[in-house]
């Protein structure tokens, strides 16, 4: 099932990218991604607000022997 979804996504992406470059311009492939970024960035900020994981904490390593 996962392979079918990934394969269909790749196929649709190639077809839409080809249509955009054929009828509009290659820059439209980049403009389409701005829509996804405009949705993903606020979603990421709202999901991670108030939580600090161990990866974000600073670690001081003293390597003196």
C-alpha positions in Angstrom: 0.0 0.0 0.0 2.8 2.4 0.9 4.6 1.7 -2.3 1.5 2.4 -4.3 1.1 5.7 -2.6 4.7 6.7 -3.1 4.6 5.6 -6.7 1.4 7.5 -7.5 2.9 10.6 -5.8 6.0 10.4 -7.9 3.9 9.9 -11.1 1.6 12.8 -10.3 4.5 15.1 -9.4 6.2 14.4 -12.6 3.1 14.9 -14.7 2.2 18.1 -12.9 5.7 19.4 -13.1 5.9 18.7 -16.8 2.5 20.4 -17.4 3.6 23.5 -15.5 6.9 23.8 -17.4 5.2 23.1 -20.7 2.4 25.6 -20.4 3.6 28.2 -17.9 7.2 28.4 -16.9 9.7 26.3 -14.9 9.4 28.9 -12.1 5.9 27.8 -11.4 7.2 24.5 -10.0 8.9 26.6 -7.3 5.8 28.8 -6.8 3.7 25.8 -6.1 6.0 24.7 -3.3 5.5 28.1 -1.6 1.9 27.2 -0.9 3.1 24.0 0.9 5.7 26.0 2.8 3.1 28.6 3.8 1.0 25.8 5.4 3.9 23.7 6.8 5.8 26.4 8.7 2.9 27.7 10.9 1.8 24.2 11.5 5.3 23.3 12.7 5.5 26.3 15.0 2.1 25.6 16.5 2.9 21.9 17.1 6.2 22.5 18.8 5.3 25.6 20.8 5.8 25.0 24.5 7.8 21.8 24.1 11.5 21.6 24.4 13.0 18.3 23.6 16.3 17.0 24.8 17.8 17.8 21.4 17.3 21.5 21.9 19.0 21.6 25.3 22.6 22.7 25.4 25.2 20.2 26.4 28.6 21.2 27.7 31.3 18.6 27.3 34.5 19.0 29.2 37.3 17.1 27.4 40.1 17.9 29.8 42.1 14.9 31.1 
